[in-house]
């Protein structure tokens, strides 16, 4: 690969300047804030349309979009490019759900999803804890994904380099990158809360869109233009251009359920739900929906399909089928976009300019990681403080105390996720069964499978209003269980059941998954919805006064 002059030096300078800007925004957010939970978690519910749009976009387009999805197309073929259909569906979700959630949240001063759901169903304990659990099951894997992405970016930018820290040992580029991204993100969230998160997301959102477009242009340039790109892709194995792909991992039924539900699951998760609350108006959310539906699908396709397929032609997989490995110059599928950018932009734009632009785009990929990590860490803090600490552990706590507990949660979650990622990374070379990370895209789909279980409750609460508290609780619990046992998180645990009393149970579950290939979101909903409907049929309905109140609030225009 051709590199610009002193690529590592340029990359360090640009990355350092970028991180300093983020910390600066954190300080400004702190200076503009007031010592209240509503300000720390929702920026005073006053975010304008531009910041609202970009913070929703930046939270949605995480390392999953920049690293995981191109890596999945590189590894599994063009079938995974259908994931781009999620983007217009995401726009529709923001349009249909976001404004309604915002109206109710503004009127009743809600902060977390559980605030609204437990209030409507009058279930202050069971449903509040279950909704918080769904949020944890989504947010913790997503934080791990972003930290892993920081390591992957650093590993390609500074390949082969190590940092010696005396008695603490020697650390490679992956480890240093994961640690630095974690600590910087943790710091500016703690300083400024939602206001800092939203402002940094606005900057990161601009970088994300530019980075996607440049990724596609870089890979087309590598083949001398669109015609050369098309000819190279036509030479790929037929399995790479058809369903279920060379690894047989994405048959049409599974890909269909991913397209149908993944974007919805990504927008009813706690961090996005809180962004609906924080918008100054419903108009802001509707403008965000239009950006999703019109502007972002082409960006996503350029940054995912073209890079994944072009990368497979530039750096062919070693081996065939499910046992195929990434090219030695790529090492991990999730690194394909970074490898293409670092190698091709200096050729396309010239050594000096190309090196600078490549560094900027790689910083944009870092932005994708940080924009989602900060949002989910911030949401985890809110879930813990509002739904657990304040309600059950110390109801008498002061607002100041709760804010500091929230900051402590951010620190603890970051450190735990960082340790998990680093341990997983270290175990790869030892062929350990502990490796829970695997590909970013696969872990992302596992997380979305949990958050999507809030969808039936959300639709019932905002539109139908026919479910009951017991039905909602039983359906959500069933959905979380279904998403776990039929999702990717169960697969590593299934291997440990061999030779135990659980082996027949595991065999039955795996048999169902092979017979009816679906994503974990659909498996969870397949358990969730029937249980929700059936139990609601025979249990006490929500009070008519509450149903009427929510029916009025979701239709009420902005003040």
C-alpha positions in Angstrom: 0.0 0.0 0.0 1.2 3.5 -0.8 1.4 5.8 2.2 1.9 9.6 2.4 5.0 11.0 4.0 5.1 10.2 7.7 1.5 9.0 7.9 1.7 8.2 11.5 3.0 11.6 12.5 0.2 13.4 10.5 -2.4 11.0 12.0 -1.2 11.7 15.5 -1.4 15.5 15.1 -4.8 15.4 13.5 -6.2 13.0 16.1 -4.7 14.9 19.0 -6.3 18.2 17.7 -9.6 16.5 17.2 -9.6 15.0 20.8 -8.6 18.4 22.2 -11.6 20.0 20.4 -13.9 17.3 22.0 -12.5 18.1 25.4 -13.0 21.8 24.8 -16.6 21.2 23.9 -17.0 19.2 27.1 -15.7 22.2 29.1 -18.0 24.6 27.2 -20.9 22.3 27.8 -20.1 22.3 31.5 -19.9 26.1 31.6 -23.3 26.4 29.9 -25.0 23.8 32.1 -27.0 24.1 35.3 -26.7 21.5 38.2 -29.9 19.6 37.5 -30.7 16.2 36.2 -32.8 17.6 33.4 -30.0 19.7 32.1 -27.3 16.9 32.6 -29.4 14.2 30.9 -31.5 16.2 28.4 -29.7 19.6 27.8 -32.7 21.4 29.3 -35.0 20.0 26.5 -33.9 22.9 24.3 -31.9 21.4 21.4 -32.5 23.0 18.0 -33.2 21.0 14.8 -29.6 21.1 13.5 -28.0 19.7 16.7 -30.9 17.3 17.2 -30.6 16.0 13.7 -26.8 15.5 13.9 -26.8 13.9 17.3 -29.4 11.3 16.3 -27.5 10.6 13.1 -24.2 10.3 14.9 -25.6 8.0 17.5 -27.2 5.8 14.8 -24.1 5.7 12.6 -21.7 4.1 15.0 -18.6 1.9 14.4 -21.2 -0.6 13.2 -21.8 1.5 10.1 -18.1 2.5 9.5 -16.3 -0.7 10.4 -18.8 -3.5 11.1 -21.0 -3.1 8.0 -18.2 -2.8 5.5 -16.4 -5.6 7.2 -19.6 -7.7 7.0 -19.9 -7.0 3.2 -16.2 -7.9 2.8 -16.7 -11.1 4.7 -20.2 -12.2 3.8 -20.8 -10.6 0.4 -23.2 -8.2 -1.2 -26.2 -9.7 0.7 -25.3 -7.7 3.8 -25.4 -4.4 1.8 -29.2 -4.8 2.0 -28.7 -3.4 5.5 -28.7 0.0 3.9 -32.5 -0.3 3.6 -32.6 0.3 7.3 -31.8 3.9 6.8 -35.1 5.1 5.2 -36.9 2.9 7.8 -35.0 4.7 10.5 -36.2 8.0 9.1 -39.8 6.7 9.2 -39.3 5.5 12.8 -38.1 9.0 13.9 -41.0 10.6 12.1 -43.7 8.3 13.5 -42.4 7.7 17.0 -40.0 10.5 17.8 -42.5 13.4 17.9 -45.0 11.5 19.9 -42.5 10.3 22.5 -41.2 13.9 22.7 -44.7 15.4 23.4 -45.5 13.0 26.2 -41.9 13.3 27.7 -42.1 17.1 27.6 -45.5 17.3 29.2 -44.7 14.8 32.0 -40.9 15.6 32.5 -39.7 12.1 31.7 -36.0 11.4 31.3 -35.6 7.7 30.5 -37.8 5.3 28.5 -38.8 3.5 31.7 -40.2 6.8 33.0 -42.8 6.8 30.2 -43.5 3.1 30.0 -43.9 2.5 33.7 -46.1 5.6 34.1 -48.5 4.6 31.3 -48.8 1.0 32.5 -48.8 2.0 36.2 -46.0 -0.5 36.9 -43.4 1.4 39.0 -41.3 -1.7 39.8 -41.6 -4.6 37.4 -41.8 -2.8 34.1 -39.3 -0.1 35.2 -36.7 -2.7 36.0 -37.4 -4.8 32.8 -37.2 -1.7 30.6 -34.0 -0.7 32.3 -32.6 -4.2 31.8 -33.4 -4.0 28.1 -31.5 -0.8 28.0 -28.5 -2.3 29.7 -28.5 -5.3 27.4 -28.4 -2.9 24.4 -26.0 -0.3 25.7 -23.2 -2.4 27.2 -22.5 -4.4 24.0 -22.6 -1.2 22.0 -20.1 0.5 24.3 -17.8 -2.5 23.9 -18.2 -2.2 20.1 -17.1 1.4 20.1 -14.0 0.7 22.3 -13.1 -2.2 20.0 -13.4 0.1 17.1 -10.9 2.6 18.6 -8.4 -0.3 18.9 -9.0 -1.4 15.3 -8.5 2.1 14.0 -5.3 2.5 16.0 -4.0 -0.9 14.9 -4.2 0.1 11.2 -3.0 3.6 11.6 0.1 2.6 13.7 0.6 -1.0 12.6 3.5 -2.7 14.3 4.2 0.1 16.7 4.3 -0.4 20.4 4.4 1.8 23.5 6.6 0.8 26.4 5.5 2.0 29.9 8.2 0.7 32.1 6.9 -1.5 34.9 3.4 -1.6 33.3 4.7 -3.5 30.2 4.5 -2.9 26.5 1.3 -2.2 24.7 0.5 -2.5 21.0 -1.5 0.0 18.9 -4.8 -1.7 19.4 -4.5 -1.6 23.2 -3.4 2.0 23.2 -6.2 3.1 20.8 -8.9 1.4 22.9 -7.7 3.0 26.1 -7.3 6.5 24.7 -10.7 6.5 23.0 -12.3 5.2 26.2 -10.7 7.8 28.5 -11.4 10.8 26.3 -15.0 9.8 25.7 -15.6 9.2 29.4 -14.0 12.5 30.4 -16.1 14.9 28.2 -19.4 13.1 29.1 -18.6 13.4 32.8 -17.8 17.1 32.4 -20.8 18.4 30.3 -23.5 15.7 30.2 -26.0 15.7 27.3 -25.1 19.2 26.1 -21.4 18.2 25.6 -22.5 14.9 24.0 -24.9 16.6 21.6 -22.4 19.3 20.5 -19.6 16.7 20.0 -22.1 14.6 18.1 -22.9 17.5 15.8 -19.2 17.8 14.9 -19.0 14.0 14.5 -22.1 13.8 12.4 -20.6 16.1 9.8 -17.4 14.1 9.8 -19.4 10.9 9.4 -21.2 12.0 6.3 -18.0 13.2 4.7 -16.1 10.1 5.6 -18.7 7.8 4.1 -18.6 9.6 0.8 -14.8 9.6 0.6 -14.7 5.9 1.4 -16.7 5.1 -1.7 -14.7 7.5 -3.9 -11.5 6.0 -2.7 -12.4 2.4 -3.6 -13.7 3.5 -7.0 -10.5 5.4 -7.6 -8.5 2.3 -6.8 -10.0 0.6 -9.9 -9.5 3.6 -12.1 -13.2 4.6 -12.1 -16.7 3.2 -12.1 -16.2 0.9 -15.1 -13.1 -0.6 -13.6 -14.8 -1.1 -10.3 -17.7 -2.9 -12.0 -15.4 -5.1 -14.0 -13.5 -6.1 -10.8 -16.7 -6.9 -8.8 -18.0 -9.0 -11.7 -14.9 -11.2 -11.3 -15.8 -12.0 -7.7 -17.1 -15.5 -6.9 -20.8 -15.8 -7.5 -21.4 -16.6 -3.8 -20.2 -13.1 -2.9 -22.9 -11.5 -5.1 -25.9 -13.6 -4.1 -27.8 -14.7 -1.0 -26.9 -16.3 1.5 -23.3 -15.2 0.7 -20.1 -17.2 0.8 -20.4 -18.0 4.5 -24.2 -19.0 4.3 -24.7 -16.6 7.3 -27.4 -14.4 5.8 -30.2 -16.3 4.0 -33.0 -14.1 2.7 -35.3 -14.7 5.7 -32.6 -13.6 8.2 -31.6 -10.6 6.1 -35.3 -9.6 5.8 -35.8 -9.6 9.5 -32.7 -7.5 10.0 -33.9 -4.9 7.5 -37.3 -4.8 9.0 -36.3 -4.4 12.7 -32.7 -3.4 13.2 -33.2 0.3 12.5 -36.3 0.4 14.7 -34.4 -1.3 17.5 -31.6 1.3 17.2 -34.1 4.1 17.6 -36.1 2.8 20.6 -33.0 2.2 22.6 -32.4 4.5 25.6 -29.9 7.0 24.1 -32.1 7.8 21.1 -35.3 7.8 23.2 -33.6 10.5 25.4 -32.8 12.5 22.3 -36.5 12.6 21.4 -37.1 14.1 24.9 -34.4 16.7 24.5 -35.5 18.2 21.2 -36.9 21.7 21.4 -39.7 20.9 19.0 -41.4 18.1 17.0 -40.3 19.9 13.9 -36.7 19.2 14.8 -37.4 15.5 14.8 -39.3 15.6 11.5 -36.4 17.3 9.9 -34.1 14.6 11.3 -36.4 12.0 9.7 -36.1 13.7 6.3 -32.3 13.7 6.6 -32.3 10.0 7.4 -34.6 9.1 4.5 -33.1 11.3 1.7 -29.5 12.2 2.4 -28.1 9.2 4.3 -28.9 6.1 2.2 -26.5 7.1 -0.7 -23.8 7.8 1.9 -24.4 4.5 3.6 -24.2 2.6 0.3 -21.0 4.4 -0.8 -19.4 3.7 2.6 -20.6 0.1 3.0 -21.3 -1.8 -0.3 -18.6 -0.2 -2.5 -15.9 -0.5 0.2 -16.9 -4.1 1.2 -17.1 -5.4 -2.4 -14.1 -3.4 -3.7 -12.1 -4.5 -0.7 -12.8 -8.1 -1.4 -11.4 -7.6 -4.9 -8.4 -5.6 -3.7 -7.7 -7.9 -0.8 -9.2 -11.4 -1.6 -10.2 -13.6 1.3 -8.0 -16.5 2.0 -9.8 -19.8 1.8 -13.5 -20.5 0.9 -16.8 -20.5 2.6 -17.3 -20.1 6.3 -13.6 -20.9 7.0 -12.3 -18.0 4.8 -10.0 -15.5 6.5 -9.3 -11.9 5.8 -6.3 -11.0 3.6 -3.1 -10.8 5.6 -2.8 -7.1 4.9 -6.3 -6.6 6.3 -6.0 -9.1 9.2 -9.6 -8.4 10.5 -12.7 -7.9 8.3 -13.7 -4.8 10.4 -10.5 -3.1 9.3 -11.2 -3.1 5.5 -12.4 0.5 5.3 -9.4 1.9 7.1 -7.0 -0.2 5.0 -8.6 1.0 1.8 -8.5 4.7 2.9 -4.9 4.6 4.1 -3.8 2.9 1.0 -5.8 4.6 -1.7 -6.3 8.2 -0.7 -2.6 9.1 -1.0 -2.7 7.6 -4.5 -5.9 9.4 -5.5 -5.1 12.8 -4.1 -1.3 12.8 -4.0 1.0 11.9 -1.2 0.8 14.9 1.0 -2.9 15.9 0.5 -3.9 12.2 0.4 -2.2 11.5 3.7 -3.9 14.5 5.4 -7.3 13.6 4.0 -6.9 9.9 4.9 -6.0 10.9 8.5 -9.1 13.2 8.6 -11.4 10.4 7.4 -9.9 7.9 9.8 -10.6 10.5 12.5 -14.2 10.5 11.2 -14.3 6.8 11.8 -13.1 7.5 15.3 -15.9 10.0 15.6 -18.4 7.3 14.7 -17.1 5.2 17.6 -17.0 8.1 20.1 -20.5 9.5 19.1 -22.2 6.2 19.9 -20.0 5.4 22.9 -20.7 8.7 24.6 -24.5 8.4 23.9 -24.7 5.0 25.4 -22.5 5.7 28.4 -24.6 8.8 29.1 -27.9 6.8 28.7 -26.5 4.0 31.1 -25.9 6.7 33.6 -29.4 7.9 33.4 -30.9 4.4 33.6 -28.9 3.6 36.7 -29.7 6.9 38.5 -33.3 7.4 37.5 -34.6 3.8 37.3 -32.6 2.0 40.0 -30.7 4.3 42.4 -33.4 7.0 42.9 -36.3 4.6 42.9 -35.1 1.7 44.9 -31.8 2.3 46.6 -31.9 5.9 47.9 -35.2 7.6 47.2 -34.2 10.3 49.6 -31.0 11.2 47.7 -30.4 14.8 46.6 -30.1 15.8 42.9 -26.4 16.6 43.4 -25.8 13.2 44.8 -27.5 11.5 41.9 -25.5 13.5 39.4 -22.3 12.2 41.0 -23.6 8.7 41.1 -24.3 9.0 37.4 -20.7 10.1 36.7 -19.4 7.2 38.8 -21.5 4.8 36.6 -19.9 6.3 33.5 -16.4 5.6 34.9 -17.3 2.1 36.1 -19.0 1.1 32.8 -16.2 2.4 30.7 -13.5 0.6 32.7 -15.5 -2.7 32.7 -16.2 -2.5 28.9 -12.5 -1.6 28.3 -11.3 -4.6 30.3 -13.7 -6.9 28.4 -12.5 -5.7 25.1 -8.8 -5.9 26.0 -9.2 -9.4 27.4 -11.1 -10.5 24.3 -8.4 -9.1 22.1 -5.6 -10.9 24.1 -7.5 -14.1 23.9 -7.7 -14.2 20.1 -4.1 -15.3 19.7 -4.6 -18.0 22.4 -7.8 -19.3 20.7 -9.7 -18.8 23.9 -13.4 -19.4 24.0 -13.8 -16.1 25.9 -13.7 -14.0 22.8 -17.2 -12.4 23.0 -16.4 -9.7 20.4 -16.0 -11.4 17.1 -17.1 -9.1 14.3 -18.5 -5.7 15.2 -21.6 -6.1 13.0 -22.6 -9.4 14.6 -22.3 -8.0 18.2 -24.3 -5.0 17.1 -27.1 -7.1 15.8 -27.2 -9.0 19.2 -27.5 -5.7 21.0 -30.3 -4.4 18.7 -32.2 -7.7 19.3 -32.7 -6.7 23.0 -33.6 -3.0 22.5 -36.2 -3.9 19.8 -38.2 -5.7 22.4 -39.5 -2.3 23.5 -41.2 -1.8 20.2 -44.5 -3.6 21.0 -44.9 -1.6 24.2 -44.1 1.6 22.4 -46.6 1.0 19.6 -49.3 0.0 22.1 -48.7 3.1 24.3 -48.6 5.6 21.5 -51.2 4.2 19.0 -53.3 1.3 20.2 -53.6 1.6 24.0 -55.1 -1.9 24.4 -52.3 -3.7 26.3 -52.1 -4.2 30.1 -49.3 -3.9 32.6 -49.1 -7.6 33.1 -49.1 -8.2 29.4 -46.4 -5.7 28.8 -44.2 -7.1 31.5 -44.7 -10.7 30.4 -44.2 -9.9 26.7 -41.0 -7.9 27.3 -39.6 -10.6 29.6 -40.4 -13.3 27.0 -38.9 -11.2 24.2 -35.6 -10.6 26.1 -35.4 -14.4 26.7 -36.1 -15.2 23.1 -33.6 -12.6 21.8 -30.9 -14.1 24.1 -31.4 -17.8 23.3 -32.0 -17.3 19.6 -29.4 -14.6 19.1 -25.6 -14.5 18.5 -24.8 -14.1 22.2 -26.0 -17.6 23.0 -23.8 -19.3 20.4 -20.5 -19.0 22.4 -22.3 -20.3 25.5 -23.8 -23.2 23.5 -20.4 -24.6 22.9 -19.9 -25.0 26.6 -23.0 -27.2 26.9 -21.4 -30.2 25.1 -21.4 -33.2 27.4 -23.7 -31.6 30.0 -27.4 -32.0 30.9 -28.2 -28.9 28.8 -26.9 -30.3 25.6 -30.3 -31.6 24.4 -31.9 -28.2 25.1 -29.2 -26.4 23.2 -29.6 -28.9 20.3 -33.3 -28.1 20.1 -32.6 -24.3 20.1 -29.9 -24.6 17.4 -32.2 -26.8 15.3 -34.9 -24.2 15.4 -32.4 -21.5 14.3 -31.2 -23.6 11.4 -34.8 -24.5 10.3 -36.1 -20.9 10.4 -33.2 -18.5 10.0 -34.1 -15.2 11.5 -32.3 -12.4 13.3 -32.5 -12.2 17.1 -34.9 -9.2 16.9 -37.5 -11.3 15.1 -37.0 -14.3 17.4 -37.5 -12.1 20.4 -40.6 -10.4 18.9 -42.0 -13.9 18.0 -42.1 -14.6 21.7 -42.9 -11.1 22.8 -46.0 -10.1 20.8 -48.1 -13.3 21.3 -47.4 -13.3 25.1 -48.2 -9.6 25.3 -51.5 -10.0 23.4 -52.6 -13.1 25.3 -51.8 -12.0 28.8 -53.4 -8.6 28.1 -56.6 -10.4 27.0 -57.1 -11.8 30.5 -55.7 -9.1 32.8 -56.8 -5.7 34.2 -56.5 -3.0 31.5 -54.8 0.4 31.9 -57.1 2.9 33.6 -59.3 4.8 31.1 -58.1 8.1 32.5 -54.5 7.2 31.6 -55.4 6.0 28.2 -57.3 9.2 27.4 -54.4 11.3 28.8 -51.8 9.6 26.5 -54.2 9.8 23.5 -54.5 13.5 24.0 -50.8 14.1 24.6 -49.6 12.3 21.5 -51.9 14.4 19.3 -51.3 17.7 21.1 -49.4 20.2 18.9 -46.3 21.9 20.2 -46.8 24.9 22.4 
